[in-house]
């Protein structure tokens, strides 16, 4: 399944991934990503897990959900 992720969701996940790699991820950033994933999944009528795995695959590289 190919999902067209919004730019704001990709930007949030990119920031979180950079913070994870730097060891500086904050609860606020993690919460922002969590909320954005949930909102997009609901709006698009998709399963949250598919959105979460898919956006991680796009940002971090690797197989898509």
N, C-alpha and C positions, 0 to 999 in steps of 0.2 A: 504494500500500500504506500502510495506517495502522498505526503501531506504538505500543503503549501503553508509553511509557518510564517506568521507575521514577523516583521523586522524587530519589533520590540521584544518579542519572546526570544528570538535568536540573540539579541543584544544582551538580555538578562542572563541567558544561559552561558554566553561567552564570558561575561564578567564573572559569573560564579565559577566557571571552569578555570579561569586565570587565577582567581582568588584561591581555589583549591590547590592548584599547583604551587602557588606562592606560600601556602599555609596561612592565608589571611581571610578565609571565608568567614563572614559574620552571620549571625542569626538573621539579621535584617535582609541581607542579600538572599540567603537561602529561602526565607519566607516570601520574598518578592517573586522568586522563580516559582515556588510552589503555588502561589496564588495565581500567577499568570498562566501556568500550565493548566490548572483547574478551570480557570475562566475560559481559556481557548477551547479546551476539550468540551465544555458545556455548550459554548456558542456554536461550535462546529458539529456537535452531535457525535463526538468521538469518545472512545474509552480513554480515560486519563492515562492509563499505562501505555497505550499506543502513542499518545502525544509525548509523554515523558521520555520513553525510549527513543522515539523518532528524533526529537529535538537534540537529545544527547548525541545520537549518532551523527547528525548533521554537524554539530559544533565540534565534537571530539574526534570525529572520524570513526569509521567502522561500519558494521552491518546495520541496516535499518530495521526497524521493528516489523 
